[in-house]
Amino acid sequence: MKILHIAWKDTITRLRDRRAIIGFLLAPLVVAGLIGAAFGPAFRGERPLSDIPIFLVNEDTGEIGDIYAEVLSSPDLDGLFAVTESDDLAAARAAVESGDARAAVHIPADFSEDLLAAAQTAADVPVTVAVYTDPTASISPFIVSAVVERITLSVNTLMLSGQIGTNQALSHAALLGPALAELDSIVPQVIEAQAETAGQTSIGLTRLALGEEETDANPFSYFAPATAIFFLMFSMMDSTRSILQEETMGTLPRLITTPTPVSHILLGKIGGAFLTGILQFLVLVLASAVIFRLDWGNPLALAAVMLATVFAATSLGALISALARNETQAGILGSAITLVSAALGGTFAQASTLPAFMQPFSKMTINRWSLDAFLELTFGQADMAAIFPHLGVLLGMAAVFFFVALVLFQRRFVR
Amino acid sequence: MADPILRATGLSKRFGSQQAVKQVSFDIQPGEIFSLLGPNGAGKTTTISMLSGLLIPTEGDALIAGHSVTRQAAAVKQAIGVVPQEIALYPSISARENLAFWGRMYGLGGAHLKERIAATLEVAGLADRADDLVETFSGGMKRRINIAVGLLHQPQILFMDEPTVGNDPQSRRRILDTVKDLNRHGLAVLYTTHYMEEAEELSHRIGIIDNGELIALGTQAELTRTVGEFDTLHITVDREGDALDALCRHMEGVGEVSHCTTDNGGLLLQVKDANAALAGVVAGIAAQGARIRDIDIREPNLEAVFLHLTGRALRD
């Protein structure tokens, strides 16, 4: 019971410290937001919004398919798209899947014929242009789709009016180029026009994501847990350092003069840090889910990773405090280890991009195992079984650090 | 005589090659105020730390309320209250929250804890500030809460380690009055200090400690009788620093001066008969070219006892 009293007192004390609230709760959110905004596109593999590589597979034997080719390759869109025309749909799809192209536009062989037949007979025959997109990129596929939709809408409108022929349609469609330069205004128009022409459209547009669909290409799926672990490490170093602070303040010696075993005092102190860490992580998870619309995946698995990560970080903090001679030394040592772990563990850049010789060091950090587990949940939508190895390593680290810290502290305070 | 509430037997503590406390033995009776008087670094805090379970004695043992400090630490800790030298409180929580926390550490809870918090807040005279954060308190108020924590669980003996250090005279007066008041209610107190006046005012018995050894033990009257034939002359001169030290060394060979030490910018001389020795002392000082500014003849007191036993002033 005394363990809980000590842990609760520490938690309350910390929560009343405004600087700690800013440092532990707000700063990670702000930093995750800034990093996500700054490096999100690069992280997603997005290229700048120019020369978006697309494949056009125009198998149409008629003339309407050429409208798409004309517009997409028009000089007005020259800076926006880099179009590669191909006869091989499979190769185009493979290029999208491999990330060499952001999208592939496929116009089927009997496109013009089917469309004209449908216009003359007013028959409800589905005629479809397919846009295959890269699921890992979120902006460029949207632009490609918006442009193709715009072309499709115009062609539909012109064909359905029955007032002009194919040549006129081609000349009108060419006018679309300059308009596409202002995508911001076109996108709402596309949506509005689609709504107006609903039920009249003869050409359907199918957008198909290729490869393994990623449920959330949100960059915060990476940066939120990475930043959360980084700040957790800092706060756990700080929280466990409070053992040394209490030694300096005189409250720890006074605690030892009460009928409370030293082991209970230490468990209470470490427990207080643990409670603070859990609270910090919970706030970050909830806030990032609301603010960044981040899906943290399986709740049970998320809770398990959180608990294991906080336990490991708390135990490491306790070990560093136990090894340090004083509070200042613990602060320096803790900060150094936190920064090195962050760099090796993938906080600032994906750990998988580190050189091969650094990989073993990376896998010695709490950050790496915890972040990998979180990424399994946020990107991979994995279940509990998938993160068992990560949990095992984190809990193993936690147990070793915790035991050694406890032994060292006992020796230090019972002389 | 009742069994002592505390009996220390041959307590010793060594830190590496340094012997901090050597074979210290003394008893404290129930309802007694016992002071350990000695200069800084004499071993007072080390002794109180061994008795309160903070340090394990290298040798010896102590029985407190019948329990051994080396073998029954938990029972000992329940019997003692400790008021450390520094203010050992949590500044960012209120006085009431501090008392509640420390009370729980002594196993108190529920209505009894609330009752004890109210009672100790009354002792501290801070019932009206109970819900204020400790960090908003003055130094004296913090000291009073520091003492209140030691009283929460109604200990059989209270250890107070230099509780007036760094206090203003008013706070100091209040603390001394509190100690006397607690003792009137039957609480035994082990009080450490390097202020002779506090030991004289509070104590039923005094142990004088120097360099880790208990060099004298008894009531104030018993102790001063050991130097009964000596008077103390305090002479303020126009010398300071090395010149004052040199003058002091010279005076040890003059007339009936048995000891000389410097204290508060003056000379502290121990002589057999102050009135008889005064002329020779004044002449001796004048012979060294120093000018006398003030002369004070003191009756035998604890300062004289310490000077007699160690050859040094208590504040050296």
Interface residues (C-beta under 8 A of the other chain):
Chain A: M1 K2 H5 K9 I12 T13 R16 D17 M249 G250 T251 P253 R254 L255 I256 T257 T258 P259 T260 P261 V414 R415
Chain B: S49 S52 G53 L54 L55 I56 A74 A75 K77 Q78 I80 V82 P84 Q85 E86 I87 A88 L89 Y90 S92 I93 E97 F101 W102 R104 M105 Y106 G107 V149
